Amino acid sequence: MKNIKIILILVVLFLFQGNRIFSQNANTKGFTLLELFTSEGCSSCPPADELLGKIENENNNQIYILAYHVDYWDRQGWKDIFSQPKFTDRQYDYAKWLGKEPIYTPQFIVNGKIDGIGSNEKEVRSAIKNTISKPQNLDLTLDSSILNSKLKVNYTLDKVSKNNRLFVAVVQKSAKSNVKRGENANRVLSHYQIVRELQSINLASNVKGNMTLNLPKDFNAKDFELIGFVQNVANGAVLAINRENL
């Protein structure tokens, strides 16, 4: 009887330790944030956009994709309907963090630290391989609700550090555009993971809080998702990420 009790105790300890290890692994799973700076006015960008779609369709839930349509091509004969000045500003932030100017399209950034030509599949996949196995040591959870064309996002982190900032993006999963003028005149372009709204908040010591974002007029929950990530705004490194279906 004594031996049976000892065996039962060992089994319980083994199961507890196994669950603990599993939980730690679940919370520290590696990730890749792939950001692309693109434009409908750039003739070199469609192959990069198509590559994004290819990677997105592989359904790897450790890869998060954001496509920012910059506005500096809008003066070249065609205004990109998805472009925003704030996305150009974000690319300039990366130029400062990475020490690389001038800015250009298509440019990819992976986890805020690796960059290259967005249409170069070999470079993009190498960057993904180099980052996806490195575990995040920060937990981010998101919970959102929609009311009157606004999206309220509640966030929770297990810890924050100096220079941490939370970015939250409303992302349209796919779209097509019939381009009439510019370098891509008379082409129908396919876009993927289009950032339609981007807001950020300084975390300081706030491990919990909320943000409110505007939703685009053509929003519908089926075609959009929410991606949030924590970035060190002193050097650009992305520290944690999560997504939520809307």
C-alpha positions as CSV (number, residue, x, y, z in Angstrom):
1,M,0.0,0.0,0.0
2,K,2.8,2.4,0.9
3,N,4.4,1.7,-2.6
4,I,1.1,2.5,-4.3
5,K,0.9,5.8,-2.5
6,I,4.4,6.7,-3.5
7,I,3.7,5.8,-7.2
8,L,0.5,7.9,-7.1
9,I,2.4,10.9,-5.7
10,L,5.1,10.6,-8.4
11,V,2.4,10.4,-11.1
12,V,0.7,13.6,-9.8
13,L,4.1,15.4,-9.7
14,F,4.9,14.3,-13.2
15,L,1.6,15.5,-14.5
16,F,1.9,18.8,-12.7
17,Q,5.4,19.4,-14.0
18,G,4.3,18.4,-17.5
19,N,1.5,20.9,-17.5
20,R,3.8,23.6,-16.1
21,I,6.3,23.0,-19.0
22,F,3.5,23.0,-21.5
23,S,2.2,26.2,-20.2
24,Q,5.6,27.9,-20.3
25,N,6.1,26.7,-23.9
26,A,2.7,28.0,-24.9
27,N,3.5,31.4,-23.4
28,T,6.9,31.7,-25.0
29,K,6.2,30.5,-28.5
30,G,8.3,32.2,-31.1
31,F,6.8,34.6,-33.6
32,T,7.6,36.6,-36.7
33,L,6.1,40.0,-37.4
34,L,6.5,40.6,-41.2
35,E,5.8,44.3,-42.1
36,L,5.8,45.4,-45.7
37,F,5.9,49.0,-47.0
38,T,4.2,49.0,-50.4
39,S,2.2,51.2,-52.8
40,E,-0.2,50.8,-55.7
41,G,1.9,53.4,-57.5
42,C,5.1,51.4,-57.4
43,S,5.7,48.9,-60.3
44,S,8.0,46.9,-58.2
45,C,5.5,46.3,-55.4
46,P,2.9,43.8,-56.9
47,P,5.4,40.9,-56.6
48,A,5.9,41.7,-53.0
49,D,2.2,41.9,-52.3
50,E,1.7,38.5,-54.0
51,L,4.5,37.1,-51.8
52,L,2.7,38.3,-48.7
53,G,-0.5,36.5,-49.9
54,K,1.5,33.3,-50.5
55,I,3.0,33.4,-47.0
56,E,-0.4,34.3,-45.4
57,N,-2.1,31.4,-47.2
58,E,0.4,29.0,-45.6
59,N,-1.6,29.4,-42.4
60,N,1.3,29.5,-40.0
61,N,-0.1,31.0,-36.9
62,Q,3.3,32.1,-35.7
63,I,3.6,34.6,-38.6
64,Y,1.8,37.9,-38.4
65,I,1.7,40.1,-41.5
66,L,1.1,43.9,-41.8
67,A,1.1,45.7,-45.1
68,Y,1.4,49.5,-44.9
69,H,0.6,51.5,-48.0
70,V,2.8,54.6,-48.0
71,D,1.7,58.0,-49.5
72,Y,4.8,59.3,-51.2
73,W,3.9,57.5,-54.4
74,D,0.6,59.3,-54.5
75,R,2.2,62.2,-56.3
76,Q,3.3,60.0,-59.3
77,G,0.0,59.9,-61.1
78,W,-2.1,57.5,-58.9
79,K,-3.4,57.9,-55.4
80,D,-3.4,54.6,-53.5
81,I,-6.7,54.3,-51.7
82,F,-5.1,52.5,-48.8
83,S,-2.2,55.0,-48.3
84,Q,-1.8,57.1,-45.1
85,P,0.9,59.6,-44.1
86,K,1.3,57.8,-40.8
87,F,2.5,54.7,-42.6
88,T,5.3,56.8,-44.3
89,D,6.2,58.1,-40.9
90,R,6.5,54.6,-39.6
91,Q,8.9,53.7,-42.4
92,Y,11.0,56.7,-41.5
93,D,11.0,55.5,-37.9
94,Y,12.5,52.2,-39.2
95,A,15.1,54.1,-41.3
96,K,16.2,55.8,-38.0
97,W,16.2,52.5,-36.0
98,L,18.0,50.5,-38.6
99,G,20.3,53.3,-39.8
100,K,19.3,52.9,-43.4
101,E,18.2,55.7,-45.7
102,P,16.7,56.5,-48.1
103,I,13.4,54.7,-47.7
104,Y,11.9,52.7,-50.6
105,T,9.3,50.3,-51.7
106,P,8.8,47.4,-51.5
107,Q,10.7,47.1,-48.2
108,F,10.1,44.3,-45.6
109,I,10.9,44.5,-41.9
110,V,10.9,41.4,-39.7
111,N,10.5,41.8,-35.9
112,G,11.8,45.4,-36.2
113,K,15.4,44.3,-36.8
114,I,15.8,42.7,-40.2
115,D,15.0,44.4,-43.5
116,G,15.3,43.8,-47.2
117,I,13.6,44.0,-50.6
118,G,10.0,42.9,-50.1
119,S,9.8,40.9,-53.4
120,N,12.9,38.8,-52.6
121,E,11.4,35.6,-51.4
122,K,14.7,34.1,-50.3
123,E,15.5,37.1,-48.1
124,V,12.0,37.2,-46.6
125,R,12.0,33.5,-45.8
126,S,15.5,33.6,-44.3
127,A,14.4,36.5,-42.0
128,I,11.3,34.5,-41.0
129,K,13.5,31.4,-40.2
130,N,15.9,33.5,-38.2
131,T,13.2,34.9,-35.9
132,I,10.3,32.4,-35.6
133,S,12.2,30.0,-33.3
134,K,13.1,32.7,-30.8
135,P,10.6,32.7,-28.0
136,Q,8.9,35.9,-26.8
137,N,9.4,36.6,-23.1
138,L,6.4,38.9,-22.8
139,D,2.7,37.9,-22.8
140,L,0.2,40.1,-24.5
141,T,-3.6,39.5,-24.5
142,L,-6.2,41.4,-26.4
143,D,-10.0,41.6,-26.0
144,S,-12.0,43.9,-28.3
145,S,-15.6,45.0,-28.7
146,I,-17.4,47.0,-31.4
147,L,-19.7,49.9,-30.8
148,N,-20.9,52.7,-33.2
149,S,-18.1,52.2,-35.7
150,K,-15.5,52.3,-33.0
151,L,-13.3,49.4,-31.8
152,K,-12.5,49.3,-28.1
153,V,-9.4,47.2,-27.3
154,N,-8.6,46.0,-23.8
155,Y,-5.0,44.8,-23.4
156,T,-3.1,43.0,-20.7
157,L,0.6,42.4,-20.3
158,D,2.5,40.4,-17.7
159,K,5.2,43.1,-17.5
160,V,6.4,46.3,-19.3
161,S,9.8,47.9,-19.5
162,K,11.2,51.4,-20.4
163,N,10.5,52.5,-24.0
164,N,7.7,49.9,-24.5
165,R,4.9,51.0,-26.7
166,L,1.8,49.0,-27.8
167,F,0.7,49.3,-31.4
168,V,-2.7,48.0,-32.5
169,A,-3.7,47.6,-36.2
170,V,-7.0,47.0,-37.8
171,V,-6.2,44.8,-40.7
172,Q,-8.2,44.0,-43.9
173,K,-7.3,40.5,-44.9
174,S,-7.4,41.0,-48.7
175,A,-8.6,43.4,-51.4
176,K,-8.3,44.0,-55.1
177,S,-7.8,47.4,-56.8
178,N,-8.3,48.4,-60.5
179,V,-5.4,50.9,-61.0
180,K,-6.2,53.4,-63.8
181,R,-2.9,55.5,-63.9
182,G,0.7,55.6,-62.8
183,E,3.3,52.8,-63.1
184,N,0.7,50.1,-62.6
185,A,-1.9,51.6,-65.0
186,N,-4.5,49.1,-66.3
187,R,-3.6,46.4,-63.8
188,V,-5.8,44.8,-61.2
189,L,-3.7,44.4,-58.1
190,S,-4.2,42.0,-55.2
191,H,-3.4,43.2,-51.7
192,Y,-3.1,41.2,-48.4
193,Q,-3.1,42.1,-44.7
194,I,-3.7,45.8,-45.4
195,V,-3.4,48.0,-42.4
196,R,-6.4,50.3,-42.4
197,E,-6.0,51.8,-39.0
198,L,-3.0,52.0,-36.6
199,Q,-2.8,53.5,-33.1
200,S,-0.3,53.2,-30.4
201,I,0.0,54.0,-26.7
202,N,3.0,54.4,-24.4
203,L,2.9,51.6,-21.8
204,A,5.1,53.1,-19.2
205,S,4.1,51.1,-16.1
206,N,0.6,50.2,-17.4
207,V,0.2,46.4,-17.7
208,K,-3.5,46.9,-18.3
209,G,-5.5,49.4,-20.2
210,N,-7.6,50.1,-23.3
211,M,-7.5,51.9,-26.6
212,T,-10.3,53.1,-29.0
213,L,-9.8,52.9,-32.8
214,N,-11.9,54.1,-35.7
215,L,-13.2,51.4,-38.0
216,P,-13.1,52.0,-41.8
217,K,-16.5,52.6,-43.5
218,D,-16.3,49.3,-45.4
219,F,-15.6,47.3,-42.3
220,N,-17.1,43.9,-41.7
221,A,-15.9,41.5,-39.1
222,K,-15.5,38.6,-41.5
223,D,-12.9,40.3,-43.6
224,F,-10.8,42.0,-40.9
225,E,-8.7,41.1,-37.9
226,L,-6.9,42.8,-35.1
227,I,-3.1,42.6,-34.6
228,G,-1.4,44.1,-31.6
229,F,2.3,44.1,-30.8
230,V,4.7,45.6,-28.2
231,Q,7.7,47.4,-29.6
232,N,10.8,49.0,-28.0
233,V,10.7,52.5,-29.6
234,A,14.4,53.1,-28.7
235,N,15.6,50.4,-31.1
236,G,12.6,49.1,-33.0
237,A,12.7,45.5,-31.6
238,V,9.3,43.8,-31.5
239,L,8.9,42.1,-28.1
240,A,5.5,40.4,-28.2
241,I,2.5,40.0,-30.5
242,N,-1.1,38.7,-30.6
243,R,-4.1,38.7,-32.9
244,E,-7.9,38.6,-32.5
245,N,-10.6,37.9,-34.9
246,L,-13.3,40.6,-35.0
